[in-house]
Amino acid sequence: MIKKTIALTTIAFSLTACSGSNDFSPEPNMTGKDIFDRTCAECHAPVGEYVMELSSDMKDADRIANKVLSGSLMMPSFPNIQGVSAKILSEYVVEHSKVK
């Protein structure tokens, strides 16, 4: 029973740790890697030499930029990552990700 409670608590914490909204604001001189490291790497673990693994339909810079801005059930929204910052982050993710 204790093991089950600990496991459920761990799962609940991991789900809430990577959801909601994040008020991070990128500085104008940040690269896509800089932004990824500060905002995404906490929840998205590297896959070998790649920063993450994407489904084939998500390997699109515009879709990634929209997902960063709006978030999802398990991913926080980043309302301050827009414009050029969103573009360089999403292009970095596309260029450095593996397709499932």
FIDREN-375441 format. One line per 3 residues: their letters; for each residue x negated, y, z of C-alpha. Coordinates in steps of 0.25 Angstrom, whole numbers, plus 5000, padded with zeros to 4 digits. Layout:
N
a = X/Y/Z | ...
***
This chain:
100
mik = 5000/5000/5000 | 4989/5010/5003 | 4982/5007/4990
kti = 4994/5009/4983 | 4996/5023/4990 | 4982/5027/4987
alt = 4983/5023/4972 | 4996/5031/4971 | 4991/5043/4978
tia = 4978/5043/4969 | 4987/5042/4956 | 4996/5053/4961
fsl = 4984/5062/4964 | 4978/5059/4950 | 4991/5062/4943
tac = 4993/5075/4950 | 4978/5080/4950 | 4979/5081/4934
sgs = 4993/5087/4933 | 5000/5101/4935 | 4993/5114/4930
ndf = 4979/5118/4931 | 4975/5133/4931 | 4961/5132/4925
spe = 4958/5143/4916 | 4946/5141/4906 | 4935/5151/4905
pnm = 4934/5157/4891 | 4920/5151/4889 | 4924/5136/4893
tgk = 4922/5125/4883 | 4932/5114/4881 | 4923/5105/4889
dif = 4923/5115/4900 | 4938/5116/4901 | 4939/5101/4900
drt = 4929/5099/4911 | 4937/5109/4920 | 4951/5105/4917
cae = 4952/5091/4911 | 4941/5082/4916 | 4946/5081/4930
cha = 4958/5072/4924 | 4952/5067/4911 | 4941/5058/4913
pvg = 4931/5056/4901 | 4932/5044/4893 | 4918/5040/4889
eyv = 4912/5052/4881 | 4926/5058/4879 | 4933/5068/4889
mel = 4946/5060/4888 | 4954/5051/4880 | 4966/5056/4872
ssd = 4977/5050/4864 | 4976/5052/4849 | 4988/5062/4850
mkd = 4981/5070/4861 | 4968/5072/4853 | 4973/5085/4848
adr = 4968/5099/4853 | 4981/5106/4853 | 4988/5094/4860
ian = 4977/5094/4871 | 4978/5110/4873 | 4993/5109/4875
kvl = 4991/5097/4885 | 4981/5106/4892 | 4990/5118/4893
sgs = 5003/5110/4897 | 4998/5098/4904 | 5006/5085/4906
lmm = 5011/5076/4917 | 4997/5072/4921 | 4988/5084/4915
psf = 4989/5098/4921 | 4992/5110/4912 | 4981/5120/4910
pni = 4989/5132/4907 | 4976/5141/4906 | 4969/5133/4896
qgv = 4974/5139/4883 | 4969/5145/4870 | 4955/5143/4867
sak = 4952/5135/4880 | 4963/5125/4877 | 4958/5124/4863
ils = 4943/5121/4867 | 4948/5112/4878 | 4957/5104/4869
eyv = 4947/5103/4857 | 4936/5098/4867 | 4946/5087/4872
veh = 4949/5083/4858 | 4934/5082/4854 | 4930/5075/4866
skv = 4941/5065/4868 | 4943/5051/4864 | 4956/5046/4858
k = 4963/5034/4864
***
